[in-house]
Amino acid sequence: MASDIAGEHNALTDVPGVRVGHATRAGQGALTGTTVVLVPPGAVTSVEVRGGGPATRDTAALNPRHPVPQVGAITLTGGSAYGLAAAGGVLDWLTENRPDATAVVPVAALFDLGRGGDFHARPHAELGTEAVLAAAVGVGAVEQGNVGAGTGAVSAEMKGGIGTASAVLPDGTIVAALVALNSHHPAVDPASGLPYGFPLGATARRRGGAAVPWAEFALTTPSPDALAAASERLAASARERAVRTPLNTVIGVVATSATLGSGEAYRFAGAAQDGLAVAVRPAHGVSDGDTIFAVATGATPTGATPELFEAASSTFARAIVHAVLSARSVTTGWGHIAAYEELYRQCSARSS
């Protein structure tokens, strides 16, 4: 790995100037939400859309062939194409509070319609406003699991959610990722019961400027009996629910303190997509909308090194593991959605 050291918070907010906020709706037929990532002035942004069925807006403006816009925020949301409306609330807030930012608020949505029981319960501009207000004060640790854009997320038949991770390179450059895991295919190896990204876990963490030993994922391999029992519980909960529409998307952000041009930022997002393909197998299908935004703040002079791109891949994969471990089971009008913690309770520990 380019770095085995996680940042202070092991979160996207370890990149200075980047802030995260969530707005969540759960109950009364709703199971959805919106997550906003505030981008510091001067940052270079890009995006790679590798899935076959994306729901996005303003992503074309981030194409390296176009003049680089000053993006003030990136919006991740539930609600499929309907949920793109959440970006309107973010844009209104930026207009009043960030006049330096252009009227570009790129947004990507995942499919969670009806998972709370009501197909019409989905994000709107008000939820975007709530999320950006939270992001304005969203420094430090980032809440994970059933929050924001990950509230109604499902990974295969298992509960998905929000996950985040970071890495500190030897020269002090920071790479971090945040994901809303809503994949059609699994992030957990059915043969081992462990997340595919588990081997990439960090072995140290930055604390007060020093790296201290740390095991990122406190997991033990389940026994054959536990594997069989988990498989049956997962299948049983899936049978009890309404048939799941095969529309899925993993959306997220990878950020760095490095200095990148727009073309390099695009490749940086592509490296994170490689991490998605490590942690979800297979990824980038015809009905997936897998979309990853890239942010390079330029706070450190490091450029487009191989180590930086390797860290983008591994950090995004680690964020997916945190999404799996942080998710919690829910029961709604749609049915019961079992989380990893419920299925493998004897071998898992809460994501940290």
N, C-alpha and C positions, 0 to 999 in steps of 0.2 A: 504493500500500500504506500501511497505517497506520504501519508501521515497516519500514525496510530494514536494521535493525541486529539481528543475532542476539546472543543472550546469551553469557556467558563460555564455557559448555560446549555451547551450542546444543542443550539437552536439557531434559526435563521438570524435572530437578533444579535448573534455574536459578531456579525459584520457591522462595524460602526455606521450608524446613520439609518440602518434598516429597521423598520418597526412593523409589528404584526398585531392585527386586531380581529376578533371574531364577533359575529352576531349569530345567535342560535335560536331556532324555533323547534320545540319538541312538545308534543301534546296537542289535543283538540284536532287531531287529524294531520298535524304537521310533523315532519321529521326532515328538516332541511336547514340550510344556513349559508352564510357568506363569510369569507375571509378576505381581508384587505392587507396588502403589503405596501407600506409607504416607502418610497424610493427617495434617497437624498438628492439634493440639487447636483447637477453635473454628472450623475451616473449614466453609464452607457447601458442600454437595454436591448434585448433581442428575444427571439422566440423560435423554437422549432416545434412544428406540429407534425408528428409522425404517425398518429392514428388515422384510420380511414374514415371516421365519422365525427369530426370535431364540432363543437358548438362554441364559437368564438366571435369576438368583435375587436376591431382595431389592431388585429395582429399583422395585417399587411403593412401598416405604418412602420413596423419594426424590421421589415426586410432590409438587409444590408445595402441593397441597391438604392434605397430611398434616403433622403436627408434624415439624419438622426433626430427624432423628436425628444424634447425634454419631458419624459414621462414622470408624472408625480406619484402614481400609484398603480398597482396591479391588483385586479380583482379575481378571486377564485370563488365560484358559487355553485350551489345546487340549483335544481330547477330546470335543467336542460336549457333549450333555447329561450324559454320563458324567463329563466333566471338572469339572463343577460341584462335585464332591466335594472338589476341591483347597481350596475356601474353608474347609472344616472345619479344616484344619491352620492356616490363617491365624487363624481365630476362636479356636482353642485358645491360640495364641501371644498374641493380644491380651488374652485373659482373664487371663493371667499377667503381662503386661507393660504393658498400657494399660487399667487399670480405669476410666478416664474415658470410654472408648468403649462405646457400647451394643452389644448382640449383633446388629449389622447389618454384614455384610460383603458388599456387593453384588458380584456376579460375572457376567461375560459370557464365553461360550465360543465358539470357532470350530471348524469341522469340519476335522479332520485325520486322522480314523480310517483306519488301514490304510496311511498313506503311508510308514511305515517297513517295511511288509511284514506286520506283525502287527496285525490289527484290535483285539485286546484290549490292546495296549500304549497306555495312556492315563493322564493325570494322576489323582492320588488325594491324600488328605489329607497324606501324607508329602511330596509335591512342593510343596504349598502351604506347609508348614512350612519347607522348604528355601528357597523363594523369599522368604518374609517375613523369615527370618534374614538373607538377603542384603540385603534392603531396609533392615533396621535399620542397616546400615553403608553403604548405597548412596548416598553423596553424590558430587558431581562428575560426571565423564563417565558416560554410560550406554552399555553395550554394545548394538550394533545387529546386525541381520541374522538369522542362524539361531540365535537364542537364545530362551529363555523361551517365551511364547505364540506366537512367530513361528517356532519351530523347524520345524514341519511345514507352514507356511503356503504356499499357492500362489496367485498372482495371474494369472487367466486360465490359461494353461498354463506360465507362467513362475514361478520360485521367488519367493515373497514372504518376509516376515519382519518384524522389529521395526524401526521408524524413529522418530526423535525430532527436535524442532526447537524453537527459542524465538525470541522477539522482545522487544526493549526499546522501549517507547513513549517519546515525547519527555519525558513527565513522570516517567520512571523506572519506571513500571508494567511488570511482566513478564507475558508470555503465553507458554505453552509447551504442547507436545502430544507425546503418545506414541501410536503406532499399531501394531497387529498386522495386517498387510496380508494378507488371505486372500480376495481378491475374485474373483467369477465373471467379471467383465468386466475389460478391461485397464487398467493404470495407465500404459501406454506407447502413444503414438500410432503406429499401424502405418504411417502415411504419412510420418512424419518419423523414427521410431526414437528419439524423445526422450520422456521422461516428460511427461504432461500438465501437471504442476505445475512443470516446469522454469522457465518464465518468472517465477515468483514468488520465485526465489532471492534471498537477502539479498546486499547489496553491501558490508556492513560487519559487523564483529563486535566485541563488547565485550571489551577486553583490559586488565586492570588498571585498570578504571574509565574508560577512554577507548575511543572507537570508532575502529577501524583498517580501512582498505580490505580487502575480502575477497570473493572470488568463491565462493559457496557450492557451486555445482555445476560441476565442471570437466568439461564435456562439449562435444564437437564433433558437428556433424550428420553422420551416416553417409552415405556415398555410395550411389547407387542399387544398386550391386553388393553393398555391405555389407548394405543393407536386405533385398535378395532372399535373400542367404545366411543372414541371421539368421532370416528367416521360414521358410526350409526347415529349418534346424536345429531350430527350435522345433516345427514340425509333425512332424518325424521323431521327436523325443523323445516327443512326445505319442502318436504311433502305436504306439510300443513299449511304452507303459504300459497297465495295465488301464484300462478306461473310467472316467473321473472322474465321481463322483456330483455332480450340479449343486447341491451344498449349500455355500454360502460365506458368509463373514461378515467384515466389517471391524470390529474393536473397538478402542477406545482411550480415552484420557483427555486432556482439555484443562484446563489449570490456569492460574490467574492470582493475582497478589498483590493484585488489586483487591478492593474491598469490594462484595459483591453479596448481595441477598436471594435466597430460594429460587426465586422466580419468575424473577428475572434470571439466576440460574445455569442454569435450564432453557433460557432463550433463548440463553445463552452456549454451551451444548452444541449447540443447534440451529444456531448459526452455524458451529460446527466441522463439523456434518453438511453444511453448504453447501460447505465446503472439500473434504470427501470427494467430493462430486458434481463438483467441479472436477477432481480428480486421478484419479478412476476414472469411466469413462464406458461405459455408464450405471451408476448406483449405485441402491441402495435397491430391489432387485427383490423379487419374490415369495419366492424361495428364499434371499435374503440375510437375515442377522440383524443388519445394521449398527446398532451400539450405541456411543454415546459418553457417557462420564461427564464431569461438570464439577466442578471444585474451585476455590473462591474462598477464599483464606486470610485476606483482610482486612488484610494487612500494610501496604498503602498505601491512602490514602483515595479513590482514583479509583473512580467508580461505573460505571454501565452506559452508557458513552459509545459513539457510533458507531465510534470508532477501536478500542475494545476488541473489539467484535464483528467488525470487519473483520480485526483481527489474529488472532482465533480461527479464522476461515475460512482465511486464507492460511497460518498456521502449521501447521494440521493438514494442509493440502495439501503443504507442504514436508516434513513428517514422512513422508508417503507416498512422496515422491521418495527420501528417505533409506532407506526400507525397500527400495525397488527397487534402489538402488545398493549397499546393504550386503549384500544377499542373496548367497549362494554356492551354486553348483550342488551337487547331491547325487545319489548313486545308491544306491538301497535295493532291498529285495525288491519294492517296487512299481514300480520303474523309475528312469529318469534324469529329473531335474527340472533343466532348464537355467536359469541365472540371467542377469540382464542383462549382468553382467560377461563371461560366456562368449559370449553372443550378439553383443555389441557391443564386444568387447575393444579394438578399435582406436580407439574414440571415447569410452571411459569411463574414469573415474578413481575410486578408492575414495572412498565417501562420507565426509565429515569433519564 
